[in-house]
Amino acid sequence: MLDGGLDIVYFLRIIIDIALVWFILYKLIMLIRGTKAVQLLKGIFVVLAIWFLSSVFQLQTIKWLMEQAITWGFLAVIILFQPELRRALEQLGRGRFFARNTYSEEQEVTGTIEGIIKATTYMGKRRIGALITIERDTGMGDYVETGIPIGGRLTSELLTNIFIPNTPLHDGAVIVKGNEIIAAACYLPLSESPFISKELGTRHRAALGISEVTDALTIAVSEETGSISCTKNGELYRELNEEALRELLNSEMNPISKTPTMKHWNWRGKKNG
């Protein structure tokens, strides 16, 4: 009986040990997500894969080179990952590494939403065409590379200025990640759906196209009518007023606002043209 009890305790220790390791790895991945450290991490995995294959096929020269790279690689990792390591240590010292700062995140999301709403409302009233894509879980690196890097904090003034007609960046889409404008003048894939209304142009087809291949939210402001539309998951919601757009963005971007008591969105009526 005693042995059975010891086995259970040992088994629980193993589970807790593995769970803690995975949790720490998850926090580290979340910490470096969206930074250049991700590309460096991919390079490390490539080196490890080459080392493994050289061991299996007994390629001694390549195996020796990979062993040297791994041996001295730890020092290189410390140097290359220095900003991320410093940030992790700072968060650990502040007690934020194992806890989410929900209030700070909510403030950041709210600021982003209000900046987008203010800019789109301004542009809609003046019939300034705009296309704003908000990155979520699916990475949009391929589309970012087609545009011009911005790397600036999102404000309504910056968004509006980008889409002013006859300026170098006004043609194309702006890609937003968090509270940052990543790039402007980006090219998005056009939807080939036959169900799109004929009165909709390239801007709306691009908004639908990107929503069909990613989970991004995309807001389009019509240059002809000034109406505001939004796409998500291959669906187009048209003629959104300021309140409807705010409710949509809050429900999709702000986890705190996702409550069962939310009223039905009044933008569901005008879908897909």
C-alpha positions in Angstrom: 0.0 0.0 0.0 2.9 2.3 0.9 4.5 1.6 -2.5 1.3 2.4 -4.3 1.2 5.8 -2.5 4.8 6.5 -3.3 4.2 5.7 -7.0 1.3 8.2 -7.1 3.4 10.9 -5.5 6.2 10.2 -7.9 3.8 10.3 -10.8 2.3 13.6 -9.7 5.8 15.1 -9.4 6.6 14.1 -13.0 3.3 15.7 -14.2 3.9 18.9 -12.3 7.5 19.0 -13.5 6.5 18.6 -17.1 3.7 21.1 -16.8 5.9 23.8 -15.3 8.5 23.3 -18.1 5.8 23.6 -20.8 4.4 26.7 -19.1 7.8 28.4 -18.9 8.4 27.5 -22.6 5.0 28.9 -23.5 5.7 32.2 -21.7 9.1 32.4 -23.5 7.5 31.9 -26.9 4.8 34.5 -26.1 7.6 36.9 -25.1 9.6 36.6 -28.3 6.5 36.3 -30.6 6.6 39.0 -33.2 10.3 39.8 -32.7 13.4 39.0 -34.7 14.2 36.4 -32.2 11.6 34.1 -33.9 13.8 34.0 -37.0 16.9 33.3 -34.9 15.0 30.5 -33.2 14.2 28.9 -36.5 17.9 29.0 -37.4 18.7 27.2 -34.2 16.2 24.4 -35.1 17.8 24.1 -38.6 21.2 23.7 -37.0 19.9 21.0 -34.6 18.1 19.2 -37.5 21.3 19.2 -39.6 23.3 17.8 -36.6 20.7 15.1 -36.1 20.7 14.0 -39.7 24.5 14.1 -39.9 24.6 11.8 -36.8 22.1 9.4 -38.4 24.0 9.2 -41.8 27.4 9.3 -40.2 28.5 12.5 -42.0 31.5 13.1 -39.7 32.7 16.5 -41.1 29.2 18.1 -41.0 28.6 16.6 -37.6 31.8 18.1 -36.2 30.9 21.5 -37.7 27.4 21.4 -36.1 28.8 20.3 -32.8 31.1 23.3 -32.8 28.2 25.5 -33.7 26.2 24.1 -30.9 29.1 24.4 -28.4 29.7 28.0 -29.1 26.2 28.7 -30.0 25.1 29.3 -26.4 27.3 32.4 -26.2 26.0 33.6 -29.5 22.4 33.1 -28.3 23.0 35.2 -25.2 24.4 38.0 -27.5 21.7 37.8 -30.2 18.8 37.4 -27.8 20.1 40.0 -25.4 17.0 42.4 -25.8 14.6 39.6 -25.3 16.5 38.1 -22.3 16.7 41.5 -20.7 13.0 42.0 -21.1 12.2 38.6 -19.7 14.4 39.3 -16.6 12.8 42.7 -16.1 9.3 41.1 -16.3 10.4 38.4 -13.9 11.7 41.0 -11.4 8.4 42.9 -11.6 6.4 39.7 -11.1 4.9 40.0 -14.6 6.4 36.9 -16.1 3.9 34.5 -14.6 0.9 36.8 -14.6 -0.9 38.7 -17.4 -1.3 42.4 -17.0 -5.0 42.3 -18.1 -5.6 46.0 -17.2 -2.7 47.2 -19.3 -3.7 44.9 -22.2 -7.2 46.2 -22.1 -6.1 49.8 -22.1 -3.8 49.1 -25.1 -6.6 47.4 -27.1 -9.1 50.1 -26.2 -6.7 52.8 -27.4 -6.1 50.9 -30.6 -9.9 50.6 -31.2 -10.6 54.2 -30.5 -7.8 55.3 -32.8 -9.1 53.2 -35.7 -12.7 54.4 -35.1 -11.7 58.0 -35.0 -9.7 57.7 -38.2 -12.2 55.7 -40.1 -15.1 58.0 -39.1 -13.1 61.1 -40.1 -12.2 59.5 -43.5 -15.7 58.3 -44.1 -17.2 61.7 -43.7 -14.6 63.1 -46.2 -14.8 60.1 -48.5 -11.2 59.2 -48.2 -10.7 55.6 -49.2 -8.9 53.4 -46.7 -8.0 49.7 -46.0 -6.9 48.7 -42.5 -6.1 45.1 -41.6 -5.7 44.1 -38.0 -3.5 41.0 -37.5 -4.6 38.5 -35.0 -3.4 34.9 -34.6 -2.4 34.2 -38.2 0.9 35.8 -39.1 0.8 38.3 -42.0 4.6 38.5 -42.7 4.2 37.7 -46.4 1.8 40.7 -46.8 3.8 43.0 -44.7 6.8 42.4 -47.0 4.8 43.8 -49.9 4.5 47.2 -48.3 6.5 49.9 -46.7 7.6 49.4 -43.1 6.2 51.9 -40.6 6.8 50.6 -37.1 4.9 53.5 -35.5 2.4 53.6 -32.6 -1.1 53.6 -33.9 -2.9 57.0 -33.7 -5.9 58.3 -35.6 -3.7 61.2 -36.9 -1.1 58.8 -38.4 -3.7 56.5 -39.9 -5.5 59.4 -41.5 -2.3 60.9 -42.8 -1.3 57.7 -44.5 -4.5 57.5 -46.6 -4.6 61.2 -47.7 -5.0 61.0 -51.5 -2.0 61.5 -53.7 0.5 60.6 -51.0 3.1 57.8 -51.5 1.4 55.4 -49.0 -2.3 55.9 -49.6 -2.7 53.2 -52.2 -2.8 49.8 -50.5 -3.5 48.4 -47.0 -2.2 49.3 -43.6 -1.4 46.3 -41.4 -1.9 46.8 -37.7 -0.5 44.5 -35.0 -1.4 45.3 -31.4 -1.1 49.1 -31.0 1.5 49.4 -33.8 1.2 50.2 -37.5 3.5 47.6 -39.0 3.4 48.6 -42.6 1.5 50.6 -45.2 0.8 50.3 -49.0 0.6 46.5 -48.6 -0.9 44.3 -51.3 -3.7 41.9 -50.2 -5.1 39.0 -52.1 -8.4 39.7 -54.0 -11.4 37.5 -53.3 -12.7 35.5 -56.2 -16.1 34.9 -54.6 -19.0 35.3 -57.2 -21.3 36.5 -54.5 -19.7 39.9 -53.9 -22.0 42.8 -54.9 -21.0 44.3 -58.3 -21.0 47.8 -56.8 -18.0 46.9 -54.6 -14.6 47.6 -55.9 -11.0 46.4 -55.5 -10.7 47.7 -51.9 -13.6 45.6 -50.6 -12.5 42.5 -52.7 -9.0 42.8 -51.0 -10.7 43.1 -47.6 -12.7 39.9 -48.3 -9.7 38.2 -49.8 -7.5 38.5 -46.8 -10.3 37.5 -44.5 -10.6 34.2 -46.5 -7.0 33.2 -45.9 -6.3 34.6 -42.4 -8.3 35.4 -39.2 -7.5 39.1 -39.6 -10.1 41.9 -39.2 -10.1 44.3 -42.1 -11.9 47.7 -42.3 -12.6 49.3 -45.6 -13.7 52.9 -46.1 -15.4 53.5 -49.5 -14.0 56.4 -51.5 -17.3 56.7 -53.5 -19.8 56.7 -50.6 -17.8 57.1 -47.5 -19.4 54.0 -45.9 -17.5 51.8 -43.6 -17.3 48.0 -44.0 -15.6 45.2 -42.1 -14.6 41.7 -43.0 -13.9 38.6 -40.9 -13.8 34.9 -41.7 -14.8 35.5 -45.3 -17.9 37.6 -44.5 -18.5 41.3 -45.3 -20.5 43.6 -43.0 -21.4 46.8 -44.7 -22.6 50.3 -43.8 -21.4 50.3 -40.2 -22.0 53.4 -38.1 -19.5 54.4 -35.4 -21.3 52.5 -32.6 -21.6 49.3 -34.6 -18.0 49.4 -35.6 -16.9 50.0 -31.9 -19.1 47.0 -30.8 -17.7 44.8 -33.5 -14.0 45.6 -32.7 -14.6 45.3 -29.0 -16.2 41.9 -29.4 -13.4 40.6 -31.6 -10.3 42.3 -30.1 -11.0 42.9 -26.4 -11.4 39.6 -24.5 -12.8 41.5 -21.5 -15.8 42.6 -23.5 -16.8 39.1 -24.6 -19.6 38.5 -22.2 -22.8 36.5 -22.7 -25.0 39.6 -21.9 -23.8 41.5 -25.0 -26.7 42.6 -27.2 -27.0 41.3 -30.7 -24.8 43.4 -33.1 -26.9 45.6 -35.2 -24.4 45.2 -38.0 -25.4 41.6 -38.8 -28.1 42.7 -41.1 -26.1 43.9 -44.0 -23.8 40.9 -44.8 -22.1 40.0 -48.0 -23.7 42.8 -50.0 
